[in-house]
Amino acid sequence: MSYRISDTYDGVDQAMRLLRRSMKGMPERHRYMKHYDELRRAVAVMLILLEELTPWMEETEKAKRATSAAKKMFELVR
């Protein structure tokens, strides 16, 4: 399952590189830089969450332990 996450990660990375190259060629790009920066930050957070999600998507004993630990932590917070 983690291969799907890495494919998603690679696709988003490629799209962000394309966007950056496109922004460099834009006239009056300063008008859009605020939105571009907000998008970059949001995508960076999403990619970090994707990396953190990977162990839970794998079918391993480590993932089962991590899931049970997360459930215990969630129950403590409730």
SERO-4910 file (N, C-alpha, C, O; in steps of 0.05 Angstrom, whole numbers):
BEGIN
 pado doro    nc1    nc2    nc3   cac1   cac2   cac3    cc1    cc2    cc3    oc1    oc2    oc3
  Met    A     16    -24      0      0      0      0     17     25      0      9     46    -11
  Ser    A     41     24     12     57     48     14     67     57    -14     74     80    -17
  Tyr    A     67     39    -33     76     47    -60     56     68    -71     64     85    -87
  Arg    A     31     66    -64     11     85    -73     17    113    -61     14    133    -74
  Ile    A     25    112    -36     31    137    -22     56    150    -35     56    174    -40
  Ser    A     76    134    -41    100    145    -54     94    155    -82    105    175    -91
  Asp    A     76    141    -96     67    151   -122     53    178   -120     57    196   -136
  Thr    A     36    180   -100     22    205    -95     41    227    -88     39    249    -98
  Tyr    A     60    220    -71     81    240    -63     96    249    -87    101    273    -90
  Asp    A    104    231   -104    120    238   -128    103    255   -147    113    274   -159
  Gly    A     78    249   -150     60    264   -168     56    293   -158     57    312   -174
  Val    A     52    296   -132     49    323   -120     75    338   -123     75    362   -129
  Asp    A     97    325   -118    123    338   -120    128    348   -149    137    371   -153
  Gln    A    121    332   -168    125    339   -196    106    363   -203    115    381   -218
  Ala    A     82    362   -193     63    384   -199     73    410   -187     70    432   -199
  Met    A     84    409   -163     94    433   -150    118    444   -164    122    469   -166
  Arg    A    135    427   -175    158    436   -190    149    450   -216    160    471   -224
  Leu    A    129    439   -229    118    451   -253    105    478   -247    109    497   -262
  Leu    A     91    480   -225     79    505   -217    101    526   -211     98    549   -219
  Arg    A    123    518   -198    144    537   -193    157    547   -218    162    571   -221
  Arg    A    161    529   -238    172    538   -263    153    556   -278    162    576   -291
  Ser    A    127    551   -276    107    568   -289    106    595   -276    103    615   -290
  Met    A    109    596   -250    109    622   -236    132    639   -243    130    664   -244
  Lys    A    155    627   -249    179    642   -256    175    657   -282    186    678   -286
  Gly    A    159    646   -300    155    658   -326    132    677   -328    127    689   -348
  Met    A    117    680   -306     93    697   -306    100    727   -304    116    735   -288
  Pro    A     87    743   -321     90    771   -316     73    780   -292     51    768   -288
  Glu    A     82    798   -277     68    808   -253     61    786   -234     39    785   -222
  Arg    A     80    768   -230     75    745   -212     73    754   -183     62    739   -166
  His    A     82    778   -176     81    787   -149     52    788   -139     47    787   -115
  Arg    A     33    791   -158      5    792   -150     -5    765   -140    -25    764   -125
  Tyr    A      8    743   -148     -1    716   -141     17    703   -120     11    680   -112
  Met    A     38    716   -112     57    703    -94     45    696    -67     53    675    -56
  Lys    A     27    712    -57     15    705    -31      0    679    -33      2    662    -15
  His    A    -16    675    -54    -31    650    -58    -12    627    -63    -17    605    -53
  Tyr    A      9    632    -78     29    611    -83     42    602    -58     46    578    -53
  Asp    A     50    621    -41     63    614    -15     44    599      3     52    580     16
  Glu    A     19    607      4     -1    592     20     -5    564     10     -7    545     26
  Leu    A     -6    561    -16     -8    534    -28     16    517    -22     13    494    -14
  Arg    A     40    529    -24     64    513    -18     64    504     11     71    481     16
  Arg    A     56    521     29     55    513     58     35    490     62     41    471     76
  Ala    A     12    493     50     -9    473     53      0    446     42     -5    425     53
  Val    A     13    447     19     22    422      6     45    410     22     46    385     25
  Ala    A     62    426     34     83    416     51     72    401     75     82    380     82
  Val    A     51    412     87     39    399    110     26    373    101     28    352    115
  Met    A     13    373     78      1    349     68     22    327     63     17    304     69
  Leu    A     44    335     51     65    315     46     77    303     71     84    280     72
  Ile    A     80    320     92     90    310    117     70    290    129     78    269    140
  Leu    A     44    297    127     24    278    137     24    252    121     19    231    133
  Leu    A     28    254     95     30    230     79     53    212     88     51    188     90
  Glu    A     76    224     94     99    209    103     93    196    130    101    173    135
  Glu    A     79    210    147     72    199    174     51    177    171     50    159    188
  Leu    A     35    178    150     14    158    146     25    132    136     12    111    140
  Thr    A     47    132    123     57    108    110     58     83    128     50     62    119
  Pro    A     69     84    153     69     60    169     42     48    174     39     23    177
  Trp    A     21     65    176     -5     54    181    -17     40    157    -36     24    160
  Met    A     -7     46    134    -18     34    110     -4      8    103    -15     -8     87
  Glu    A     18      2    115     32    -23    110     20    -45    127     11    -40    150
  Glu    A     20    -68    116      9    -91    131     31   -106    146     39   -128    138
  Thr    A     41    -93    167     62   -105    182     55   -105    212     36    -92    220
  Glu    A     71   -120    227     67   -120    256     73    -93    268     60    -85    287
  Lys    A     93    -79    257     99    -52    267     75    -34    264     69    -17    281
  Ala    A     61    -36    241     38    -19    236     16    -26    256      1     -8    266
  Lys    A     12    -51    262     -8    -59    281     -2    -49    309    -20    -40    323
  Arg    A     23    -50    317     31    -38    343     27     -8    343     17      2    363
  Ala    A     34      5    322     30     34    320      1     42    322     -7     61    334
  Thr    A    -16     26    308    -45     31    309    -56     27    337    -72     43    346
  Ser    A    -48      6    350    -58      1    377    -48     22    396    -63     30    414
  Ala    A    -24     32    392    -13     53    409    -29     79    404    -35     94    423
  Ala    A    -35     84    379    -51    108    373    -79    106    385    -89    126    394
  Lys    A    -91     83    384   -117     79    396   -117     84    426   -135     97    437
  Lys    A    -96     74    439    -93     78    468    -90    108    474   -102    118    493
  Met    A    -74    122    458    -70    151    463    -96    166    458   -102    184    473
  Phe    A   -111    157    438   -137    170    432   -156    166    455   -171    185    462
  Glu    A   -157    142    466   -175    137    489   -167    153    513   -185    162    528
  Leu    A   -141    158    517   -132    174    540   -141    203    537   -147    216    557
  Val    A   -142    212    513   -149    240    508   -179    245    512   -187    266    520
  Arg    A   -194    225    505   -224    227    508   -231    232    535   -255    235    541
***
